[in-house]
């Protein structure tokens, strides 16, 4: 028996590294993907803080630096669940699922799924329900999850009754059926 190896996993882990930045030697180098993620994270976090608070003082330096560093360092690591994704990609996909839900793909996306086929918010958030109830109250949690009878919407139209008729065709019938389809001059 022949065995082969798939190298795509190894190729996805190859990454270019930045060995020098503004004349400073970085030794073994930092991954350019991590560097880009850090640049984007620091810009998105520190930009609004500069506009709201201004240049950081010693007291505010942790607020300016710690969240982007944590997101960059933890988010740039390889995911343990899916080896082709980073941890940050898993966070983004998980947040998108919790906010928007899973919309079924029918016929490769050519047919739009009916709203009743989507996974409701109550099913997506049911594991967070006790924490939400304690944090924001029962009335707000019920409003977030939707009405109590919202999940009882039927997934499709009325039930279609099928009347099955079973027939067994033997080889003699198949020969006759094949003979009907032939042209008269072909034998």
PyMOL commands that set and color helices and strands:
alter all, ss='L'
color gray80, all
select helices_A, chain A and resi 8-13+32-52+61-75+87-100+107-109+115-117+121-136+138-145+148-152+171-181
alter helices_A, ss='H'
color red, helices_A
select strands_A, chain A and resi 17-21+24-31
alter strands_A, ss='S'
color yellow, strands_A
deselect
rebuild
show_as cartoon
